Amino acid sequence: MNKSEKSILFNQILWDYNIPESDIEAVFRGQIPLAGHYNRFMLFRKILETYPWFTILQLFTPSEIQELLTSEVIEKLRVPSLRKQYEFVKQRLQEVIPEVGD
């Protein structure tokens, strides 16, 4: 996914806030802690609630998804079917991607 496509996607999830796309990218890269009032996990949750799995795989590596897809993020998803879906994804990622230090 190119930068322009990412910019469009990021702007769509925060359409109601005046938060620069560069701040969103910087939060995901760990360069700054917040974009507006959103941290990495809050932004990731918004992405999970907005985009299909195929799009998420284009935005993040499986290792990044494993890091961001915490139980807390899953519990805060508004749609029960999404919580169930992403709990399964979390379990599968734990099976196929070794933990750091293993």
NUKEMAR-292869 format. One record per residue (C-alpha): z, y negated, x negated; residue in three letters. Coordinates in nm, 2 decimals, decimal comma. Each point is the difference from the previous one (the first is absolute). Layout:
% NUKEMAR-292869
z / y / x / resn
Z / Y / X / Ala
...
This chain:
% NUKEMAR-292869
z / y / x / resn
0,00 / 0,00 / 0,00 / Met
-0,10 / -0,33 / -0,15 / Asn
0,22 / -0,32 / -0,02 / Lys
-0,18 / -0,16 / 0,29 / Ser
0,06 / 0,30 / 0,23 / Glu
0,37 / 0,01 / -0,11 / Lys
0,04 / -0,37 / 0,07 / Ser
-0,13 / 0,05 / 0,35 / Ile
0,23 / 0,29 / 0,07 / Leu
0,31 / -0,18 / -0,14 / Phe
-0,09 / -0,32 / 0,20 / Asn
-0,03 / 0,21 / 0,32 / Gln
0,35 / 0,15 / -0,03 / Ile
0,15 / -0,35 / -0,05 / Leu
-0,23 / -0,20 / 0,23 / Trp
0,29 / -0,18 / 0,15 / Asp
0,15 / -0,12 / -0,33 / Tyr
-0,14 / -0,24 / -0,26 / Asn
0,06 / 0,24 / -0,29 / Ile
-0,26 / -0,01 / -0,28 / Pro
-0,18 / 0,34 / -0,07 / Glu
0,08 / -0,05 / -0,36 / Ser
0,37 / 0,01 / 0,08 / Asp
-0,04 / 0,32 / 0,19 / Ile
-0,18 / 0,16 / -0,30 / Glu
0,27 / -0,13 / -0,24 / Ala
0,27 / 0,16 / 0,21 / Val
-0,18 / 0,33 / -0,01 / Phe
-0,05 / -0,03 / -0,38 / Arg
0,37 / -0,08 / -0,04 / Gly
-0,06 / -0,35 / -0,14 / Gln
0,20 / -0,18 / 0,27 / Ile
0,26 / 0,14 / 0,24 / Pro
-0,12 / -0,16 / 0,32 / Leu
-0,31 / -0,13 / 0,18 / Ala
0,15 / -0,23 / 0,26 / Gly
0,29 / 0,20 / 0,12 / His
-0,17 / 0,34 / -0,06 / Tyr
0,09 / 0,24 / -0,28 / Asn
-0,22 / 0,29 / -0,12 / Arg
0,15 / 0,25 / 0,25 / Phe
-0,03 / -0,24 / 0,30 / Met
-0,36 / -0,07 / -0,09 / Leu
-0,07 / 0,37 / -0,04 / Phe
0,15 / 0,08 / 0,34 / Arg
-0,23 / -0,27 / 0,16 / Lys
-0,30 / 0,17 / -0,17 / Ile
0,11 / 0,34 / 0,13 / Leu
0,03 / -0,13 / 0,35 / Glu
-0,34 / -0,18 / -0,02 / Thr
-0,25 / 0,21 / -0,19 / Tyr
-0,12 / 0,37 / 0,01 / Pro
0,10 / 0,24 / -0,28 / Trp
-0,35 / -0,02 / -0,16 / Phe
0,04 / -0,38 / -0,05 / Thr
0,35 / 0,04 / -0,14 / Ile
-0,14 / 0,24 / -0,26 / Leu
-0,25 / -0,26 / -0,11 / Gln
0,27 / -0,26 / -0,04 / Leu
0,26 / 0,21 / -0,19 / Phe
0,00 / 0,30 / -0,23 / Thr
0,19 / 0,31 / 0,12 / Pro
0,28 / -0,08 / -0,25 / Ser
0,03 / -0,35 / 0,14 / Glu
0,02 / 0,14 / 0,35 / Ile
0,26 / 0,25 / -0,11 / Gln
0,21 / -0,28 / -0,14 / Glu
-0,04 / -0,23 / 0,30 / Leu
0,03 / 0,26 / 0,28 / Leu
0,38 / 0,02 / 0,01 / Thr
0,21 / 0,14 / 0,28 / Ser
0,10 / -0,35 / 0,08 / Glu
-0,36 / -0,11 / 0,04 / Val
-0,08 / 0,30 / 0,22 / Ile
0,31 / -0,06 / 0,22 / Glu
-0,10 / -0,36 / 0,07 / Lys
-0,35 / 0,09 / 0,12 / Leu
-0,02 / -0,11 / 0,36 / Arg
-0,22 / 0,29 / 0,13 / Val
0,17 / 0,34 / 0,01 / Pro
-0,32 / 0,19 / -0,07 / Ser
-0,05 / -0,21 / -0,31 / Leu
0,35 / 0,09 / -0,12 / Arg
-0,08 / 0,37 / 0,05 / Lys
-0,33 / -0,04 / -0,18 / Gln
0,13 / -0,18 / -0,30 / Tyr
0,31 / 0,22 / -0,03 / Glu
-0,26 / 0,29 / -0,05 / Phe
-0,19 / -0,21 / -0,25 / Val
0,31 / -0,07 / -0,19 / Lys
0,09 / 0,37 / -0,02 / Gln
-0,35 / 0,10 / -0,11 / Arg
0,00 / -0,27 / -0,27 / Leu
0,33 / 0,13 / -0,13 / Gln
-0,15 / 0,34 / -0,03 / Glu
-0,32 / -0,09 / -0,18 / Val
0,12 / -0,29 / -0,22 / Ile
0,27 / 0,08 / -0,24 / Pro
0,30 / -0,23 / -0,02 / Glu
0,03 / -0,23 / -0,30 / Val
0,18 / 0,19 / -0,27 / Gly
-0,09 / 0,35 / 0,12 / Asp
